[in-house]
Amino acid sequence: MIINTARFVTSSPSVEKCPDSSMHEYAFIGRSNVGKSSLINMLTGRSGLAMTSSTPGKTMLINHFIINDTWQIVDLPGYGYAQRSKADRAKLEKMIKGYIINRPQMTNLFLLVDGRLKPQKIDLEFMEWLGENGVPFSIVFTKLDKLSSTAAKKMTGDYCATLLETWEQLPPVFRTSSTDRRGREAILDYIEEMNALPL
């Protein structure tokens, strides 16, 4: 897939406020500081499309971007940022889960996990919630340029093996780096396949 145009549409505080649309939406989510904005910018080829920040937990709204005037990327707030207040965390969880469960346009949720780390409890619990609610999702390993090719293969392989201890089968898995652009074509090809299906 070639990305010809990518532009910001709007930010919404809840699923009820999200824009009317008949387009497929692909949402991106992960723990704070997992490299979500950088991945979105890499996929679209627009370095400043999604705001990157050295401060984790910056995204507080549901951000919509329209791609090629035919489908949308949705940047969801990161979860698990400990320095937020309990009330803020509860509010964000309601916003995130409200969008995921109640947005019929959401075709797939790309769940980002840091490929350098062993499975984190918060990610595994979130995946379990997605499975229990029948949410279509994919796993995206990020920051793999920080590892050697051998280490990256081992870390992601071990992670998938851990999941298979409790999952009958894995969702689609993508191995990426926003720095060297690995995984870009695989994700865009997957989105192109999904776009061909009826909403």
PyRosetta script that sets phi, psi and omega in degrees:
from pyrosetta import init, pose_from_sequence

init()
pose = pose_from_sequence("MIINTARFVTSSPSVEKCPDSSMHEYAFIGRSNVGKSSLINMLTGRSGLAMTSSTPGKTMLINHFIINDTWQIVDLPGYGYAQRSKADRAKLEKMIKGYIINRPQMTNLFLLVDGRLKPQKIDLEFMEWLGENGVPFSIVFTKLDKLSSTAAKKMTGDYCATLLETWEQLPPVFRTSSTDRRGREAILDYIEEMNALPL")
pose.set_psi(1, 135.8)
pose.set_omega(1, 175.5)
pose.set_phi(2, -101.8)
pose.set_psi(2, 129.4)
pose.set_omega(2, 177.2)
pose.set_phi(3, -91.3)
pose.set_psi(3, 110.8)
pose.set_omega(3, 179.6)
pose.set_phi(4, -92.3)
pose.set_psi(4, -40.0)
pose.set_omega(4, -179.7)
pose.set_phi(5, -138.0)
pose.set_psi(5, 145.1)
pose.set_omega(5, 176.4)
pose.set_phi(6, -150.8)
pose.set_psi(6, 122.6)
pose.set_omega(6, -178.0)
pose.set_phi(7, -145.4)
pose.set_psi(7, 150.8)
pose.set_omega(7, 177.1)
pose.set_phi(8, -70.4)
pose.set_psi(8, 138.4)
pose.set_omega(8, 179.1)
pose.set_phi(9, -103.6)
pose.set_psi(9, -62.9)
pose.set_omega(9, -177.6)
pose.set_phi(10, -167.3)
pose.set_psi(10, 164.8)
pose.set_omega(10, 172.1)
pose.set_phi(11, -114.1)
pose.set_psi(11, 138.4)
pose.set_omega(11, -176.9)
pose.set_phi(12, -127.4)
pose.set_psi(12, 141.0)
pose.set_omega(12, 179.5)
pose.set_phi(13, -83.6)
pose.set_psi(13, -9.4)
pose.set_omega(13, -179.6)
pose.set_phi(14, -161.5)
pose.set_psi(14, 165.4)
pose.set_omega(14, 180.0)
pose.set_phi(15, -63.6)
pose.set_psi(15, -31.6)
pose.set_omega(15, 179.4)
pose.set_phi(16, -63.9)
pose.set_psi(16, -26.1)
pose.set_omega(16, -177.9)
pose.set_phi(17, -93.5)
pose.set_psi(17, -3.3)
pose.set_omega(17, -179.3)
pose.set_phi(18, -65.7)
pose.set_psi(18, 150.3)
pose.set_omega(18, -175.0)
pose.set_phi(19, -68.2)
pose.set_psi(19, 148.4)
pose.set_omega(19, 172.3)
pose.set_phi(20, -62.7)
pose.set_psi(20, 138.3)
pose.set_omega(20, -177.4)
pose.set_phi(21, -161.5)
pose.set_psi(21, 146.8)
pose.set_omega(21, 173.3)
pose.set_phi(22, -114.3)
pose.set_psi(22, 21.0)
pose.set_omega(22, -178.1)
pose.set_phi(23, -100.7)
pose.set_psi(23, 152.4)
pose.set_omega(23, 170.0)
pose.set_phi(24, -62.8)
pose.set_psi(24, 139.8)
pose.set_omega(24, 176.1)
pose.set_phi(25, -121.5)
pose.set_psi(25, 138.5)
pose.set_omega(25, 178.7)
pose.set_phi(26, -121.1)
pose.set_psi(26, 112.5)
pose.set_omega(26, -174.9)
pose.set_phi(27, -94.3)
pose.set_psi(27, 145.0)
pose.set_omega(27, 179.0)
pose.set_phi(28, -120.6)
pose.set_psi(28, 131.0)
pose.set_omega(28, -177.0)
pose.set_phi(29, -147.8)
pose.set_psi(29, 158.2)
pose.set_omega(29, 176.3)
pose.set_phi(30, 175.9)
pose.set_psi(30, 175.0)
pose.set_omega(30, 176.1)
pose.set_phi(31, -62.8)
pose.set_psi(31, 154.2)
pose.set_omega(31, 177.9)
pose.set_phi(32, -56.1)
pose.set_psi(32, 139.4)
pose.set_omega(32, 176.8)
pose.set_phi(33, 73.7)
pose.set_psi(33, 23.0)
pose.set_omega(33, 178.7)
pose.set_phi(34, -87.9)
pose.set_psi(34, -7.4)
pose.set_omega(34, 178.5)
pose.set_phi(35, 96.4)
pose.set_psi(35, 29.1)
pose.set_omega(35, -175.7)
pose.set_phi(36, -65.6)
pose.set_psi(36, -50.8)
pose.set_omega(36, -178.5)
pose.set_phi(37, -63.1)
pose.set_psi(37, -39.9)
pose.set_omega(37, 179.1)
pose.set_phi(38, -63.0)
pose.set_psi(38, -38.6)
pose.set_omega(38, 178.8)
pose.set_phi(39, -66.6)
pose.set_psi(39, -43.6)
pose.set_omega(39, 178.6)
pose.set_phi(40, -60.5)
pose.set_psi(40, -43.5)
pose.set_omega(40, 179.0)
pose.set_phi(41, -63.8)
pose.set_psi(41, -39.2)
pose.set_omega(41, 178.7)
pose.set_phi(42, -65.1)
pose.set_psi(42, -44.6)
pose.set_omega(42, -178.7)
pose.set_phi(43, -61.9)
pose.set_psi(43, -41.2)
pose.set_omega(43, -176.4)
pose.set_phi(44, -85.8)
pose.set_psi(44, -14.9)
pose.set_omega(44, -176.5)
pose.set_phi(45, 72.7)
pose.set_psi(45, 21.6)
pose.set_omega(45, -179.9)
pose.set_phi(46, -121.9)
pose.set_psi(46, 105.2)
pose.set_omega(46, -170.2)
pose.set_phi(47, -63.4)
pose.set_psi(47, -25.8)
pose.set_omega(47, -177.3)
pose.set_phi(48, -112.4)
pose.set_psi(48, 16.3)
pose.set_omega(48, -175.0)
pose.set_phi(49, -66.5)
pose.set_psi(49, -58.7)
pose.set_omega(49, 175.7)
pose.set_phi(50, -96.6)
pose.set_psi(50, 133.9)
pose.set_omega(50, -175.9)
pose.set_phi(51, -73.2)
pose.set_psi(51, 122.7)
pose.set_omega(51, 174.3)
pose.set_phi(52, -96.0)
pose.set_psi(52, 151.6)
pose.set_omega(52, -176.6)
pose.set_phi(53, -149.6)
pose.set_psi(53, 146.9)
pose.set_omega(53, 174.7)
pose.set_phi(54, -78.8)
pose.set_psi(54, -9.4)
pose.set_omega(54, 178.2)
pose.set_phi(55, -95.8)
pose.set_psi(55, 111.5)
pose.set_omega(55, 179.3)
pose.set_phi(56, -60.4)
pose.set_psi(56, 151.3)
pose.set_omega(56, 174.2)
pose.set_phi(57, 78.1)
pose.set_psi(57, 24.0)
pose.set_omega(57, -176.2)
pose.set_phi(58, -73.7)
pose.set_psi(58, -38.8)
pose.set_omega(58, -178.3)
pose.set_phi(59, -71.5)
pose.set_psi(59, 120.2)
pose.set_omega(59, -177.9)
pose.set_phi(60, -119.7)
pose.set_psi(60, -0.9)
pose.set_omega(60, -176.8)
pose.set_phi(61, -129.1)
pose.set_psi(61, 170.0)
pose.set_omega(61, 174.3)
pose.set_phi(62, -88.6)
pose.set_psi(62, 111.9)
pose.set_omega(62, -174.1)
pose.set_phi(63, -103.8)
pose.set_psi(63, 126.1)
pose.set_omega(63, -178.5)
pose.set_phi(64, -105.6)
pose.set_psi(64, 135.4)
pose.set_omega(64, 174.8)
pose.set_phi(65, -129.2)
pose.set_psi(65, 132.8)
pose.set_omega(65, 179.7)
pose.set_phi(66, -98.5)
pose.set_psi(66, 131.6)
pose.set_omega(66, -175.1)
pose.set_phi(67, -115.2)
pose.set_psi(67, 127.5)
pose.set_omega(67, 178.9)
pose.set_phi(68, 53.2)
pose.set_psi(68, 22.2)
pose.set_omega(68, -179.1)
pose.set_phi(69, 57.7)
pose.set_psi(69, 20.1)
pose.set_omega(69, -176.2)
pose.set_phi(70, -130.1)
pose.set_psi(70, -21.4)
pose.set_omega(70, 179.1)
pose.set_phi(71, -150.5)
pose.set_psi(71, 167.8)
pose.set_omega(71, -174.2)
pose.set_phi(72, -127.8)
pose.set_psi(72, 145.7)
pose.set_omega(72, 167.5)
pose.set_phi(73, -100.6)
pose.set_psi(73, 136.9)
pose.set_omega(73, 177.8)
pose.set_phi(74, -120.1)
pose.set_psi(74, 120.4)
pose.set_omega(74, 179.6)
pose.set_phi(75, -95.9)
pose.set_psi(75, 108.2)
pose.set_omega(75, -179.0)
pose.set_phi(76, -92.1)
pose.set_psi(76, 153.4)
pose.set_omega(76, 177.2)
pose.set_phi(77, -58.7)
pose.set_psi(77, 146.8)
pose.set_omega(77, 175.2)
pose.set_phi(78, -71.4)
pose.set_psi(78, 154.4)
pose.set_omega(78, 179.8)
pose.set_phi(79, -114.0)
pose.set_psi(79, 161.8)
pose.set_omega(79, 173.9)
pose.set_phi(80, 81.4)
pose.set_psi(80, 17.7)
pose.set_omega(80, -179.9)
pose.set_phi(81, -80.8)
pose.set_psi(81, 107.1)
pose.set_omega(81, -169.0)
pose.set_phi(82, -66.2)
pose.set_psi(82, -25.4)
pose.set_omega(82, -175.1)
pose.set_phi(83, -80.1)
pose.set_psi(83, -2.8)
pose.set_omega(83, 172.9)
pose.set_phi(84, -79.4)
pose.set_psi(84, 154.7)
pose.set_omega(84, 176.7)
pose.set_phi(85, -69.3)
pose.set_psi(85, 161.2)
pose.set_omega(85, 179.4)
pose.set_phi(86, -59.7)
pose.set_psi(86, -39.1)
pose.set_omega(86, 179.9)
pose.set_phi(87, -65.3)
pose.set_psi(87, -42.0)
pose.set_omega(87, 178.9)
pose.set_phi(88, -64.4)
pose.set_psi(88, -40.7)
pose.set_omega(88, 179.9)
pose.set_phi(89, -64.5)
pose.set_psi(89, -40.3)
pose.set_omega(89, 178.7)
pose.set_phi(90, -65.1)
pose.set_psi(90, -40.5)
pose.set_omega(90, 178.9)
pose.set_phi(91, -63.6)
pose.set_psi(91, -43.4)
pose.set_omega(91, 179.6)
pose.set_phi(92, -66.3)
pose.set_psi(92, -40.5)
pose.set_omega(92, 179.5)
pose.set_phi(93, -62.0)
pose.set_psi(93, -41.4)
pose.set_omega(93, 178.1)
pose.set_phi(94, -63.1)
pose.set_psi(94, -41.8)
pose.set_omega(94, 179.6)
pose.set_phi(95, -63.3)
pose.set_psi(95, -47.9)
pose.set_omega(95, -176.8)
pose.set_phi(96, -64.4)
pose.set_psi(96, -51.1)
pose.set_omega(96, -176.8)
pose.set_phi(97, -69.3)
pose.set_psi(97, -31.5)
pose.set_omega(97, 176.1)
pose.set_phi(98, -61.8)
pose.set_psi(98, -43.2)
pose.set_omega(98, 178.0)
pose.set_phi(99, -65.3)
pose.set_psi(99, -49.5)
pose.set_omega(99, -174.4)
pose.set_phi(100, -60.4)
pose.set_psi(100, -42.2)
pose.set_omega(100, -175.4)
pose.set_phi(101, -81.8)
pose.set_psi(101, -34.7)
pose.set_omega(101, -167.8)
pose.set_phi(102, -108.7)
pose.set_psi(102, 5.2)
pose.set_omega(102, -179.1)
pose.set_phi(103, -103.1)
pose.set_psi(103, 99.1)
pose.set_omega(103, -175.3)
pose.set_phi(104, -64.3)
pose.set_psi(104, -22.9)
pose.set_omega(104, -179.9)
pose.set_phi(105, -73.0)
pose.set_psi(105, -15.3)
pose.set_omega(105, -177.1)
pose.set_phi(106, -71.9)
pose.set_psi(106, 109.7)
pose.set_omega(106, -175.8)
pose.set_phi(107, -85.6)
pose.set_psi(107, -35.1)
pose.set_omega(107, -179.5)
pose.set_phi(108, -157.2)
pose.set_psi(108, 143.5)
pose.set_omega(108, 174.9)
pose.set_phi(109, -106.8)
pose.set_psi(109, 119.9)
pose.set_omega(109, 175.1)
pose.set_phi(110, -90.7)
pose.set_psi(110, 112.0)
pose.set_omega(110, -179.1)
pose.set_phi(111, -96.4)
pose.set_psi(111, 115.8)
pose.set_omega(111, -176.8)
pose.set_phi(112, -90.9)
pose.set_psi(112, 133.6)
pose.set_omega(112, 173.3)
pose.set_phi(113, -132.2)
pose.set_psi(113, 144.2)
pose.set_omega(113, -179.3)
pose.set_phi(114, -70.2)
pose.set_psi(114, 115.6)
pose.set_omega(114, -175.8)
pose.set_phi(115, -67.5)
pose.set_psi(115, -9.7)
pose.set_omega(115, -179.8)
pose.set_phi(116, -87.0)
pose.set_psi(116, -9.7)
pose.set_omega(116, -172.6)
pose.set_phi(117, -109.6)
pose.set_psi(117, 151.7)
pose.set_omega(117, 170.7)
pose.set_phi(118, -70.1)
pose.set_psi(118, 161.4)
pose.set_omega(118, -178.6)
pose.set_phi(119, -51.3)
pose.set_psi(119, 128.6)
pose.set_omega(119, 179.6)
pose.set_phi(120, -96.6)
pose.set_psi(120, 139.7)
pose.set_omega(120, -176.9)
pose.set_phi(121, -53.5)
pose.set_psi(121, -42.0)
pose.set_omega(121, -176.1)
pose.set_phi(122, -66.1)
pose.set_psi(122, -36.2)
pose.set_omega(122, 177.6)
pose.set_phi(123, -69.6)
pose.set_psi(123, -43.5)
pose.set_omega(123, -179.3)
pose.set_phi(124, -63.4)
pose.set_psi(124, -39.3)
pose.set_omega(124, 178.3)
pose.set_phi(125, -66.4)
pose.set_psi(125, -38.2)
pose.set_omega(125, 179.1)
pose.set_phi(126, -66.9)
pose.set_psi(126, -41.7)
pose.set_omega(126, 177.0)
pose.set_phi(127, -61.2)
pose.set_psi(127, -40.8)
pose.set_omega(127, 179.3)
pose.set_phi(128, -61.5)
pose.set_psi(128, -42.2)
pose.set_omega(128, 177.6)
pose.set_phi(129, -62.6)
pose.set_psi(129, -41.0)
pose.set_omega(129, 178.4)
pose.set_phi(130, -61.5)
pose.set_psi(130, -44.9)
pose.set_omega(130, 179.9)
pose.set_phi(131, -63.3)
pose.set_psi(131, -43.0)
pose.set_omega(131, -179.8)
pose.set_phi(132, -62.3)
pose.set_psi(132, -30.1)
pose.set_omega(132, -177.9)
pose.set_phi(133, -99.2)
pose.set_psi(133, 7.0)
pose.set_omega(133, 175.9)
pose.set_phi(134, 65.2)
pose.set_psi(134, 31.9)
pose.set_omega(134, -178.3)
pose.set_phi(135, -83.7)
pose.set_psi(135, 125.7)
pose.set_omega(135, 176.4)
pose.set_phi(136, -70.5)
pose.set_psi(136, 121.6)
pose.set_omega(136, -179.1)
pose.set_phi(137, -144.4)
pose.set_psi(137, 162.6)
pose.set_omega(137, 176.1)
pose.set_phi(138, -128.5)
pose.set_psi(138, 154.3)
pose.set_omega(138, 176.2)
pose.set_phi(139, -101.4)
pose.set_psi(139, 130.1)
pose.set_omega(139, 179.0)
pose.set_phi(140, -119.3)
pose.set_psi(140, 111.0)
pose.set_omega(140, 174.3)
pose.set_phi(141, -79.2)
pose.set_psi(141, 128.9)
pose.set_omega(141, -178.3)
pose.set_phi(142, -111.2)
pose.set_psi(142, 167.5)
pose.set_omega(142, 171.8)
pose.set_phi(143, 62.6)
pose.set_psi(143, 29.6)
pose.set_omega(143, -176.8)
pose.set_phi(144, -73.7)
pose.set_psi(144, -12.5)
pose.set_omega(144, 174.7)
pose.set_phi(145, -67.4)
pose.set_psi(145, -17.2)
pose.set_omega(145, 180.0)
pose.set_phi(146, -77.0)
pose.set_psi(146, -9.3)
pose.set_omega(146, -179.2)
pose.set_phi(147, -116.8)
pose.set_psi(147, 156.6)
pose.set_omega(147, 170.9)
pose.set_phi(148, -68.0)
pose.set_psi(148, 161.9)
pose.set_omega(148, -178.6)
pose.set_phi(149, -60.6)
pose.set_psi(149, -37.2)
pose.set_omega(149, 178.9)
pose.set_phi(150, -66.7)
pose.set_psi(150, -45.0)
pose.set_omega(150, -179.7)
pose.set_phi(151, -66.2)
pose.set_psi(151, -39.5)
pose.set_omega(151, 179.3)
pose.set_phi(152, -62.9)
pose.set_psi(152, -42.4)
pose.set_omega(152, 179.6)
pose.set_phi(153, -64.3)
pose.set_psi(153, -42.1)
pose.set_omega(153, -179.1)
pose.set_phi(154, -67.8)
pose.set_psi(154, -46.2)
pose.set_omega(154, -177.5)
pose.set_phi(155, -62.4)
pose.set_psi(155, -46.5)
pose.set_omega(155, -178.5)
pose.set_phi(156, -71.3)
pose.set_psi(156, -34.2)
pose.set_omega(156, 176.9)
pose.set_phi(157, -65.6)
pose.set_psi(157, -43.3)
pose.set_omega(157, 178.5)
pose.set_phi(158, -64.6)
pose.set_psi(158, -38.5)
pose.set_omega(158, 179.5)
pose.set_phi(159, -61.4)
pose.set_psi(159, -47.6)
pose.set_omega(159, -179.5)
pose.set_phi(160, -64.4)
pose.set_psi(160, -37.0)
pose.set_omega(160, 178.1)
pose.set_phi(161, -63.5)
pose.set_psi(161, -38.4)
pose.set_omega(161, 176.8)
pose.set_phi(162, -62.2)
pose.set_psi(162, -42.5)
pose.set_omega(162, 179.5)
pose.set_phi(163, -63.1)
pose.set_psi(163, -38.5)
pose.set_omega(163, -177.0)
pose.set_phi(164, -69.9)
pose.set_psi(164, -9.0)
pose.set_omega(164, 174.3)
pose.set_phi(165, -69.6)
pose.set_psi(165, -25.1)
pose.set_omega(165, -178.5)
pose.set_phi(166, -124.3)
pose.set_psi(166, -15.3)
pose.set_omega(166, 179.6)
pose.set_phi(167, -104.4)
pose.set_psi(167, 139.2)
pose.set_omega(167, 177.6)
pose.set_phi(168, -67.4)
pose.set_psi(168, -38.0)
pose.set_omega(168, 176.4)
pose.set_phi(169, -150.0)
pose.set_psi(169, 159.2)
pose.set_omega(169, -177.4)
pose.set_phi(170, -87.9)
pose.set_psi(170, 149.5)
pose.set_omega(170, 168.2)
pose.set_phi(171, -72.1)
pose.set_psi(171, 174.2)
pose.set_omega(171, 175.3)
pose.set_phi(172, -56.4)
pose.set_psi(172, 141.1)
pose.set_omega(172, -178.3)
pose.set_phi(173, -122.8)
pose.set_psi(173, 132.9)
pose.set_omega(173, 178.7)
pose.set_phi(174, -124.3)
pose.set_psi(174, 137.4)
pose.set_omega(174, 179.2)
pose.set_phi(175, -110.4)
pose.set_psi(175, 120.5)
pose.set_omega(175, -168.6)
pose.set_phi(176, -134.1)
pose.set_psi(176, 165.1)
pose.set_omega(176, 167.3)
pose.set_phi(177, -150.5)
pose.set_psi(177, 126.9)
pose.set_omega(177, 177.1)
pose.set_phi(178, -72.6)
pose.set_psi(178, -20.0)
pose.set_omega(178, -178.3)
pose.set_phi(179, -78.3)
pose.set_psi(179, -50.3)
pose.set_omega(179, -178.2)
pose.set_phi(180, -102.3)
pose.set_psi(180, 4.9)
pose.set_omega(180, 172.3)
pose.set_phi(181, 68.9)
pose.set_psi(181, 15.8)
pose.set_omega(181, 177.8)
pose.set_phi(182, -66.5)
pose.set_psi(182, 145.5)
pose.set_omega(182, 179.2)
pose.set_phi(183, 87.1)
pose.set_psi(183, -9.4)
pose.set_omega(183, -175.2)
pose.set_phi(184, -61.0)
pose.set_psi(184, -52.5)
pose.set_omega(184, -176.6)
pose.set_phi(185, -65.0)
pose.set_psi(185, -36.7)
pose.set_omega(185, -179.4)
pose.set_phi(186, -62.6)
pose.set_psi(186, -44.3)
pose.set_omega(186, 179.7)
pose.set_phi(187, -67.6)
pose.set_psi(187, -45.0)
pose.set_omega(187, -179.4)
pose.set_phi(188, -65.1)
pose.set_psi(188, -37.0)
pose.set_omega(188, 176.8)
pose.set_phi(189, -64.3)
pose.set_psi(189, -39.2)
pose.set_omega(189, 178.9)
pose.set_phi(190, -64.2)
pose.set_psi(190, -44.0)
pose.set_omega(190, 177.5)
pose.set_phi(191, -61.4)
pose.set_psi(191, -40.7)
pose.set_omega(191, 179.8)
pose.set_phi(192, -61.6)
pose.set_psi(192, -40.1)
pose.set_omega(192, 177.2)
pose.set_phi(193, -62.5)
pose.set_psi(193, -44.7)
pose.set_omega(193, -179.4)
pose.set_phi(194, -66.3)
pose.set_psi(194, -35.2)
pose.set_omega(194, -179.4)
pose.set_phi(195, -63.3)
pose.set_psi(195, -25.0)
pose.set_omega(195, -178.9)
pose.set_phi(196, -77.3)
pose.set_psi(196, -12.7)
pose.set_omega(196, 179.6)
pose.set_phi(197, -87.0)
pose.set_psi(197, 152.6)
pose.set_omega(197, 177.2)
pose.set_phi(198, -66.7)
pose.set_psi(198, 144.8)
pose.set_omega(198, -178.9)
pose.set_phi(199, -75.6)
pose.dump_pdb("model.pdb")
